[in-house]
Amino acid sequence: MLLPPPGRHPIWARLQHLAQRRVAVLQAATAAWQTLRDLQGLSWPSVLDAAAQPLGRHQAPPPDHAGGLRRRPGHWWVAAERVGAAERASFAVADWQRALQELGDVEDGMVAVLDQLGLTRLVTTITGLSAAGAAAILAETGDPTCSDIARTWAKHAGLCPRDNTSGRFQGQTTTSGRGRPGLRTAAWRAIWGPLPHNPVFAARYAHLTGRAHNPLTDGQARAALAAALLRRLHAVCTRRQAWDPKIAAGEVTATAA
């Protein structure tokens, strides 16, 4: 009987395979969404202009509005395309809905693995972080107990800052971009939930982008917070302690808590 390599438990392997399937389904959903948006821009541009979120994740596509065709050079060609575009749009909607259904099934499987590991309740104590988002990160890192230092996750994700200096030249500091692209992508996606809902992350974002000296751009601040999220998630999983916003904000130390 073949045994898994050290630190490679079958349950972690299953989580990784589910996460890889999730990536493929997300790509399919994004492709269908983009196709539908392109077709609407071709034949129903006024819908995209009028609606704030014309293609929300759970929103049905708009009907064929006869008055929505924008007058522009060659609009007769666009009018000729409308019947075929509508049919193709129906295919895109079916692909999109099918991908969203499968995405939900795959994410349910990933959360079920977290349940088996006893991590679902712990990871969701980080306000704004979904169980599926945490599972996507853990699928890339593997068993957290195999890593002793929290910042190694940020390093493996390529989210550590890289100094750009040469002699007296001081360039813009960027992330290293090395390591695991899948982990970097999972952390980047996961940080979008905490930012609007987590006061600690929101305050940190405001500080990084609003400070007088060397303010960060939106993307740079999100990358920094994604690295911070990895460190917080590592601490929660390895210590088996719920996330404490006071510790995260630096108001108290972990030993005092």
FENNORBEL-V149659 format. One record per helix or strand of 2 or more residues. SS is the DSSP state (H for helix, E for strand). FROM is the first residue (numbers start at 0). TO is the last residue. If there is no record, write none. Layout:
ss & from & to
SS & FROM & TO
SS & FROM & TO
This chain:
ss & from & to
H & 9 & 42
H & 44 & 49
H & 65 & 67
H & 74 & 116
H & 119 & 122
H & 130 & 140
H & 143 & 145
H & 150 & 155
E & 160 & 161
E & 164 & 165
E & 168 & 169
E & 173 & 174
H & 180 & 196
H & 198 & 209
H & 217 & 238
H & 244 & 247
